[in-house]
Amino acid sequence: NWLGAVPSKSQPAFRDTANRSDAGKITTAFDMGVVTGVDKGSFEPDRPITRQEAAAMASRLAILLGHPLEKAKLTGKTDSWAVDAVSNIVGYKFYGPEVTPSPDGSVDYRSKQVMTRKEAAALLYLNNWKKIMVV
């Protein structure tokens, strides 16, 4: 909603979103390249999102808006498909107080944990988000 993107009126991008009121928004996010789904045409909209999945979406959005990839030193476990996105999010410091950099500057983003609403709000708002949204 805050991007001003118009919900798609085309066929839903994922079979498990077809009967949802937000199917058009999800399809628009798919068409923009922000979401990719889980696999085999599904999105799993009722499953809690992991921190690395949220980082992947936020990172794709930042890149879509023309911002370069940031790099950060990561610790902890992150799936290989999400390393660049988590590094980007950590590099931009898109996290709240639940993430504390180590003295050497490395960060355990706790990538495989479920993201809370509070953490999602931090991902979208805290630190540099307001700056990055100014294109």
C-alpha positions as CSV (number, residue, x, y, z in Angstrom):
1,N,0.0,0.0,0.0
2,W,2.7,2.5,1.0
3,L,4.4,2.1,-2.4
4,G,1.3,3.1,-4.2
5,A,1.4,-0.1,-6.4
6,V,-1.9,-0.9,-7.9
7,P,-3.2,-4.4,-7.1
8,S,-3.1,-6.7,-10.2
9,K,-6.4,-7.7,-11.8
10,S,-4.8,-10.6,-13.7
11,Q,-4.8,-14.2,-12.7
12,P,-3.2,-14.7,-9.2
13,A,0.5,-15.6,-9.4
14,F,0.1,-18.4,-6.9
15,R,-2.5,-21.0,-6.7
16,D,-2.8,-20.7,-2.9
17,T,-3.7,-17.0,-3.1
18,A,-6.5,-17.2,-5.6
19,N,-9.3,-16.8,-3.0
20,R,-7.7,-14.2,-0.9
21,S,-8.7,-10.5,-0.8
22,D,-5.0,-9.5,-1.1
23,A,-4.3,-11.8,-4.1
24,G,-4.0,-8.7,-6.4
25,K,-1.3,-7.2,-4.1
26,I,0.6,-10.4,-3.9
27,T,0.5,-10.8,-7.7
28,T,1.7,-7.2,-8.2
29,A,4.6,-7.9,-5.8
30,F,5.4,-11.0,-7.9
31,D,5.2,-9.1,-11.1
32,M,7.6,-6.5,-9.7
33,G,10.0,-9.2,-8.7
34,V,9.7,-8.5,-4.9
35,V,8.2,-11.9,-4.1
36,T,9.0,-15.2,-5.7
37,G,6.9,-17.7,-3.8
38,V,8.0,-20.9,-2.1
39,D,8.1,-23.5,-4.9
40,K,5.9,-25.1,-7.5
41,G,3.5,-22.1,-7.8
42,S,2.7,-21.6,-4.1
43,F,3.2,-18.7,-1.8
44,E,2.0,-20.1,1.6
45,P,0.4,-16.8,2.7
46,D,-0.7,-18.2,6.1
47,R,2.7,-19.5,7.1
48,P,4.9,-17.3,9.3
49,I,7.7,-15.7,7.4
50,T,11.3,-16.2,8.4
51,R,13.7,-13.4,8.8
52,Q,15.7,-14.4,5.7
53,E,12.6,-14.5,3.6
54,A,11.6,-11.0,4.7
55,A,15.2,-9.9,4.1
56,A,15.0,-11.3,0.6
57,M,11.8,-9.3,-0.2
58,A,13.1,-6.1,1.3
59,S,16.4,-6.5,-0.5
60,R,14.8,-7.0,-3.8
61,L,12.6,-3.9,-3.3
62,A,15.7,-1.8,-2.4
63,I,17.5,-3.0,-5.6
64,L,14.3,-2.3,-7.6
65,L,14.4,1.2,-6.3
66,G,17.9,1.6,-7.6
67,H,20.0,1.2,-4.5
68,P,23.2,-0.8,-4.7
69,L,23.9,-4.0,-2.7
70,E,25.5,-3.5,0.6
71,K,27.8,-6.1,2.2
72,A,28.0,-7.1,5.8
73,K,29.9,-9.8,7.7
74,L,27.4,-12.4,8.7
75,T,27.6,-15.1,11.4
76,G,24.9,-17.7,12.3
77,K,23.0,-19.8,9.8
78,T,21.5,-18.3,6.6
79,D,20.5,-20.4,3.6
80,S,22.7,-20.0,0.6
81,W,19.9,-18.5,-1.5
82,A,19.4,-15.7,1.1
83,V,23.0,-14.8,2.0
84,D,23.3,-11.8,-0.4
85,A,19.9,-10.4,0.7
86,V,20.6,-10.8,4.4
87,S,24.0,-9.2,3.9
88,N,22.3,-6.3,2.1
89,I,19.7,-5.8,4.8
90,V,22.4,-6.0,7.5
91,G,24.6,-3.6,5.5
92,Y,21.8,-1.1,5.5
93,K,21.1,-1.7,9.2
94,F,17.5,-2.6,8.5
95,Y,17.0,-4.2,11.9
96,G,15.9,-3.4,15.4
97,P,17.3,-4.0,18.8
98,E,16.9,-7.8,18.4
99,V,20.1,-7.8,16.4
100,T,23.3,-6.8,18.0
101,P,26.6,-6.5,16.1
102,S,29.5,-8.3,17.6
103,P,32.6,-6.3,18.6
104,D,34.3,-7.4,15.3
105,G,31.3,-5.9,13.3
106,S,29.8,-9.3,12.3
107,V,26.1,-9.8,12.7
108,D,23.9,-12.8,13.4
109,Y,20.7,-11.8,11.8
110,R,19.0,-15.0,13.2
111,S,17.9,-15.6,9.6
112,K,16.0,-18.9,10.1
113,Q,13.8,-17.6,12.9
114,V,10.3,-16.5,12.4
115,M,10.0,-12.8,12.0
116,T,7.7,-11.0,14.5
117,R,5.5,-8.1,13.5
118,K,7.7,-5.8,15.6
119,E,10.8,-7.0,13.7
120,A,9.0,-6.6,10.3
121,A,8.2,-3.0,11.3
122,A,11.9,-2.4,12.1
123,L,12.9,-3.9,8.8
124,L,10.7,-1.5,6.9
125,Y,11.2,1.6,8.9
126,L,14.2,1.9,11.3
127,N,17.6,3.2,10.6
128,N,18.1,4.0,6.9
129,W,14.7,3.0,5.4
130,K,13.4,6.5,5.2
131,K,16.7,7.5,3.5
132,I,16.6,4.7,1.0
133,M,13.0,5.3,0.0
134,V,14.0,8.8,-1.2
135,V,14.8,8.2,-4.8
